């Protein structure tokens, strides 16, 4: 993506909800080289920061509700969480959790667009968000996977002011024209019950090698390494606990 740091309206953080933090630590260390540290404070609830070197790039969090499915959640930055929630609900979306303050780090809420695709809002204070983008092992792209294009094309620009690329087959989201993600409309390759979702893509040096590493560490390929026409080489992986994410070759974002 063309963003290199968190900016209002852009993706700023990723959080994995998983039932097995130690197993997730092991899997993502093998795949991305992450060093993960769990906050020892009881009130932090097992929240775990993943690092590339000293840069914080993502978080791992225990599931908090019975039946909650493992999943990655993309957070978008805002200068005012409460005001953005009003925009979300006015545009037909829903507030799912929050808003609430996280120590001195920031303020967040979990929301959904009108189709049910879940994402988070983050108002950074002491912590702005991910400290590295586009490098191997860091976030490089986000993709809305949804059933219909028109509702999303109306909702997200009204909430965040996003610019939208002109492609009819794969519209791209941007902040002031700096693209950071795209939208894929589900076709008959997807089961009818597949829910709309935000899919994060992590940059890797070699998609084929990373896909093999993921399989060797207990992951499953949902989409094998594929070269997109006039686009990057990508794959989609499900981790051993069931959370789905994408990988793409570093340097081919956007």
Protein Blocks (a to p, Z undefined) as FASTA:
>chain_A
ZZfbdcehiafbdcdddfblklmmmmmmmmnopacdddfbfklnopacddehjbcfbdcd
ddfbehiacddddddddfblklmmmmmmmnopacfbdcddehjlbccdddddfkopacdd
dddfkbnbjfbehiahiafbdcdddfbfklmmmmmmmmnopacdfbfklccddeehiafb
dcddddfkbcfklccddddddddfblklmmmmmmmnopacfbdcdddehiacddddddfk
opacddddehigZZ
